[in-house]
């Protein structure tokens, strides 16, 4: 549900206590003000522990009693993950917790003292003043199934990044010690290749082992699609390899650890995907999205993990803004600036939507036709990437309609909307 700035300002009344907190890893600093910006107490320091939170709650209660305040709004910067426990505590005690943009704090911290300094005493005051002016955001903290999906999807992305890093290290190893390996195995991740890398990673190892022994490894593991022909090719390629021969023992150890790490991450990824699949189908109307050709379980799980409960939005445009796909413009007078997306939103949601569009363009002819129309229309044609961004917004509207109304995806209805009454912004 969207709240205007006027509504935010009206929530700060003469009976409201506004508190700004500078959050850190272990110790937080708080300052309290009334609706006019007058400070009501000395700076309060408390630790990120249950005892510290209780002291903070008692401090708030004392200020409210002394100054006849019956409402509290607490503002803070979203500093990494350090705010999670405090936000949970405040939520359990029905105390309103809001965010201010760190960039706003940075740009307004000189208003009081005309000095660019930043410290634990100054920041809480700047944060509180921004809250009084209504320049804050109400954070969304996922609950129940949506919290599970967000955590598991973040784990999936983390594991994926780690796998890519390990894979790049393995490719580096090949380039140094066995550059010709790719001529034998097009895909080094296949079972037959992994077995060779574990038992005979270096060219000299393959030569010493011989084709018969290598083929025996595959037969013992019951690996199909390889045999003596591939084993002979590996040995002959190893004989003429230009790979570095020094440091052989360390090289064997390195590739062994890299393969071990990669296989472990691959197993972890499989476990995470299985959990995501189980969680995703529990979301109401999730099957409506999965019935769309080109939309997979990971796309839907990532969408729910980033967006949360779809019912909290009044329109798809709010999700578009959340993804950082809102159109921005830089114009002044006769100067007409170039339009672009804001990128002020959840990066992973934007990535998920873009990947979904690429997949849907591959599997759905109506999306390919929309892309062709956007890029070739006579009036205000879009460039390739601009068209895909427009399709991301289209996907948001489709997902929103299917989840809210519970209807099925209709390609014919999508095609009827191909000619819009007004041109889309470039």
N, C-alpha and C positions, 0 to 999 in steps of 0.2 A: 504494500500500500504506500503510495507516494505522499509525502508531506511537503507542503510549500514552505518557503522561508518565513512567511508571515505567520504560519501556524506554529513554526518552531519558536519564533520570537514570543508569540502569545503564551507559550507554555512556561516562560520565565516570568513569574509574577512577584509581587512584593513579599509574598510569603514563601518564595522559593530560595533554597540554598544552592548556590552553584559552586561546585568544587572542581578545580583543575588538578590533575595528577600527572607527574612526570614518572613514567614507569621504567624500571630497569630490571635487571635479571634477579636481584635479591632484595633491594631496598627501594621503596617508592616515596615520593615527596608530594604532599598535598597542601593546597591553599584554598581557603573558603571565602566567598564573596556573596554580597546580596545582589539584587537585580540591577542596581545602579553601578556596580563595580567597586563598592566599598568593601575592604577586607575586614572580616569579622573575627579572625583569630591569627595567631602566629602559625608559621609553617609547621606542618606535622610530618614526621618521618616514621614510617612503619615498614616492617619486613613482610616478605611474601610467604607468610606462614599462617596457620590458623590463629596463633596467638596474635600476630601482627594484624590480621584482618579484624579480630575481635576488638583490639585497641582502636583501630580506625573507626569501627562502628560506634564505639563508645564516644569517641571524639565528635563524630557527626551528631550523635544524640544530644550531647552537651551543648553544642553550638545551636542546634535547633531549639532547645529548651530556653537558652539564654536570649535568643533573638526572635522568638516567636515564629519559627519557620516550620511549616508542615509538609513541605515537599522538597525533594533533593534531586538534583541532576548532576551527575558526575561525568566529566569529560576527560579524555586522554588521547594520546597519539597511539595508533596501532603499531607498537614497537615489537616487531617480530612475533614470537609466540609467548612473550612474557605476560601478556594481558589475559591469557585464557583463564587462569585460576581466579584472578580477581573478578573478571566478568561473571564467572560461574557463581562466586560467592555473592555478588551484588544481585544477581538474578534470583537466587534463593531467598534473599531478603527484600525483594520487591523494590529495589532501588534502581532508578533509571540510569543506564550507562550509555554514553554516546562517544562517537569518535570525531576528532577534528583532523583535517588534512595536514600532514607534516609540512607540506609546502606552504600552507597558509601560516603555520606557526613560524616558519623560517622568514617569511616575508613581512610579518607584522611584529616581530619581536623588538624592533627598534622604535616603535611608536612611543613608548613610555620614557626611555632613557637615551634615545638617539645613539645607541651603541650596539654593535653587532654581536656582543657576547652571548654565549649560550651556557646556562648552568642549571643545576637542579632547583634553584630558588626562583629563577626567572621564568622558566618554561611553564610551570603550573599556572602562573598568573596570566600569561599569554593565552593559554588553553582556555581558562575560565572566561576571559573576555570574549573569545570567539564563540563560546557557547552562549553567552548572554546575547550576542548579536544574531544568534540563530544560524551560525555558520558551522553546522555539525551534521553528522550522518548517524543514523541509528543502525548499529551493526546487526547483521543477521547471523545468529548462531544456530546451525542446523541441529535438529533433534531427531531422536529415534532412527528410523531407517535412513534418513538423509544424512545424518551424522556418520553413520556406518559407511555409506557410499562415498562420502567425501574423503574420509580417512583412508579407505582402501584404494580409492582412485589415486590419491596422492602417493600412496605406497607404490602403486603400479608405475606411475611416472618416474618415481625415484629409482626403482629397480631398472626401468628401461634406460634411464640415463647411465646408470652404472654398467649395464650390459654393453651399451655403445662404447663407453670408455674402455672396457676390457677388450672389446672387439678391435678397437683401434690399436691397442697395445699388441694384440696378436698379429694384426696385419703388419705392424712395424717389425715384429720379430721375424715374420716371413721375409720381408724385404731385406733384412740383414743376413739371415742364416740359410734361407732356402727360397730364393726368389722364384724358382721354377715350379714351386709346389702347386700353384694355381693351374698349371698345364696338366696336372694329373687329376686334381680334384677341383671341379668348378665351384663347389661349395665346401669349404673347410669344416662346416658344422655337421655334415652328414656323419652317420655312425661309423662308416668305414674309415673316414678321415680322422675322427676322434681317436679311434683305436690305434692308428698309426702314430699320431702325435703323442699318445701316452707311452707307447712302447719303443718307437724308433723315430724320434722327431727330427734329428739332424740327417743330412744327406749321408754322412759316413755310417750312421746307425742303420739306415735302410740298406746300404750296400753290404754291410757286415751281416745283417740278418738274412738277406737273400729273399727272392721272390716266393720260394716254397714256404718259408717260415711266415712271411707276411700273409700269404693266402691262408695259412693255417690259423692265424689269429682271427681272421674273418669267419672262417668255418666254425671255430670254437664258439664264437659269439652268435652264430647263425645269422650273419649279415648277408643279405642277398644283393644281387645286382652288381657284384664285384667278384673277380676271380683271378686266374693266373695272368690274363691279359693285362689287367690293371696293375697287378703286382709287378709284372715285368716292366711296364711303363714307368712305374715309380722307381724301380732300381736303376733303369737306364737313365732316367732324368737325374737321379741323385749322383750318378757317376760323373756327369758333365756340369754339375752345379757350380756356380761362381760364388756361392755363399761364404761368409766369413767362417774360418775354421778355428780361430783362436777363441779361448774362453768357452770351450765346448761344455764342460761340466756346469758352469753357471747358466749357459744357454738352455741346457736340458731342464735345469731347476726352474728357470723362469717360465718356460712354456708349460711345464707341468703345473705350476701354481696358477698361471693364467687360465688354463683349461679347467682346472679344478674350480676356480672362482666363477668362470662362465657357466659351468654346468650347475653349480649351486644356485646362481642367480636365475637360471632358466627354470629350475625346479620351484624357486620361490615365486616366479612370475606365474607359473601354472597354478599354484595354490591361490594366489591373489585373484586370478581370473575366475577360478571356480567359485570363490566367495562372492565376487562381484555378480556373477551370473545368478547365484542364489538370492542375493539381495535385490537385484534389479527387478526381477519378476514379481516382487512383493509390492512394488509401487503401483497404485491404481492407474489403469489404462496404459501401463508400460508396453503391453503387447500390441497396442495400436501403432506405436512407433516401430516396434520390431517387425511388423508386417510390411513395412515399407522396404522395397528392394534397395539394397545398398546401405541400409542402416543396421549396424551390428550391435551386439550386446555391449561392447566396450564403449561405443559412441553414446548409447543411451545411458549407461551407467555413469559416464563422465559428465553428461549433460545434467543428470539429476544431482550428482555430487557437487557441481558448481552452482546450479540454480536453486536447489533445495525444493521445497514445496511450491509447486507452480501456482497454487491458489493464493499465494501472498501477493501476486502481481495483478494489477488492474488491467493491464494491456501488454501486448508483446513488445511495445516500444520501451517499456521499462527493462525488459530482459536485454533488448538491444543495447541500451545504455549500460547495463551491468557488464556486458561483454566488451564494452569499449568500441562499439560499432556506430555510435552516434556520429552524425556528420557535423564537422566543425568548419568554420570559414574565417578567413582573415582578410577583411575588406575595410576600407576607409575612404569616404568621399568617392572620387571617381575610380579609385583603385579597386579592382575586383580580384581578390586573392583566390588561390586554388583551394577547393574543398578537399577534405580528407577525413578519415575516421579519427576519433579522439584518442583511442587506445587507453582511455582512462577507465579501466575495468579489469575484470578477471581474465588474465592472459590465457589460462588453460581453457576457459570456456570459449574464447575466441579461436584458439587452436582446434578445439573439438569441432566447432561449427565449420571451420574451413576444411578440415579433413572429411567431415560428413558431406560437404558440397562436392568435393573431388570424387568421392565414392558414388554419390548419387548421379553425378554427371556421367559416370562410367556405366551405370546400370539402368538409368531411367531416361528414355528418349525425350520426355517433356522437359527435363532439366537441361539437356543439351540444346533443345530448341529455344528455351528461355535465354541461355547463354548466347546463342547465335543472334537472337533478337536484340538483346542489350548491346551487343558489340557492333551490330550492323544497321541499326535503325537510323533513319534519316536525321531525326532531331535528337541532339545530345547523345551521340553514341558513346558507350563506355569502353575503356580499355579492358584488356583481359582480366587483370586483377581486380579492377573496379567492379566488373560484372560479377565476379565470384563473391565479392563482399556483399553486393546486392542480393545474391542468392543465399548468402548466410542469413541475411535478414528475412528472406523468404522462408528459410528452414525454421527460423524462430517462430514465425507466424503459423506455420504448419504444425509444429510440435505443440504450440500453445493451444490451438484449436482442438487438436486431437485429444490432448490431455484434459482440457476443461470440459469439452462437450462429449467426449467418449465416442466420437464418430470415427469412421474408417477413412483412410487416405483415398482421395479421389483425384486421379490424374486429369480427368476431363475438366473438373472445376479449376484446377491449377492453370490449364491452358486457356480458359475463358478470361483469365486475369492478365493475359500476356500484354495487351495494349492498355496502358494506364491513361487516365484522363490528363495527368500532368507528368512532365518529364522528371525522371529521377535525378537527384543531384549527383554531379560527377565527383 
